[in-house]
Amino acid sequence: MNFVKGFTDFENTELTNIEFIDEATFIIAESNDLYRLGLQCIIQDQVYSPIVLTVTTKFELHSALLSNSAAAVIVDLNSFPINSIDEVTVLSACFPQSNWLFVGDAPDETFLLPLTASFGRANFVLKIDDYDIIATALLATVTGKKYYCNKALQIIIDSRNRKKENLVMQNLLTITELELVPLFTQGKTAKEIAKSRHLSYHTINTHRKNIFRKLKLNNSKELIRFALKNGLVDLTEYYI
């Protein structure tokens, strides 16, 4: 079997320091009785004395979060009535202490990419994943750590690489400029970057001006948004 032990970012770093959880509250948003029971069994195996709530509608989910704002929410994308990622992000913004695990039949790029770009407290696994993977994802979610199953992670990485290649092919950015974008989004100054790359301040400053001009951006906040949307930076560095 192909086990995925977890990821803390999108560069295949192993998830570490997941310990046995004494107490935790889970909200399972799942309409399928069989899969809901399966999730409950995994939770009870991994967590001592968990509180497990089940909901089948968005109204019930909202009501459960009102009383358990720091819960780990598990959403089955195939049976629970979620129409778009926007619905989830709006709901999660009302409960910033909650952490979310999405479960799907297949990794969908149209859902995964907006999810990683706009929702830092979300994880993803497949319903067909092995017990160990789902158990690790549950523990990662309840402790606020990152976890994407291998297939979902590969889709995210492939998409990011495609976007980088497209930017170069469209002559929007050079290879050097692509390398500098993450450094600028981290708040590093031209002088700091010049020193670390053994280049002159004027060279780095010229690259910075060219990046903003080519991408038609006005400030660093716009550059961060562009970089996140187009996979030019490690998304987890900007998760709050």
Number of C-alpha atoms within 10 A of each C-alpha: 5 8 12 21 18 21 21 16 18 17 11 16 11 13 18 12 9 12 11 10 14 10 11 18 19 25 20 24 24 24 18 13 8 9 13 17 14 12 19 17 11 16 22 14 12 17 19 13 14 17 15 17 16 19 19 16 15 16 9 13 19 17 13 18 19 12 9 17 19 17 24 28 27 24 25 23 18 16 14 17 15 15 9 13 16 14 11 17 17 11 14 21 11 13 17 12 14 21 26 25 24 21 22 16 13 14 20 11 13 10 12 19 21 14 21 20 18 18 22 20 24 25 26 28 26 20 16 12 19 14 14 13 21 24 18 19 27 28 21 27 25 22 16 18 23 22 31 28 22 22 15 20 21 16 16 19 16 12 16 20 14 13 16 18 15 14 16 15 11 9 11 15 21 17 12 10 16 20 13 20 20 18 15 16 21 13 11 13 15 21 15 14 18 17 13 8 11 9 13 13 15 12 11 22 16 11 19 16 11 16 20 15 12 11 14 11 14 10 9 14 11 15 20 20 13 17 19 21 18 19 21 20 22 15 18 16 10 14 12 8
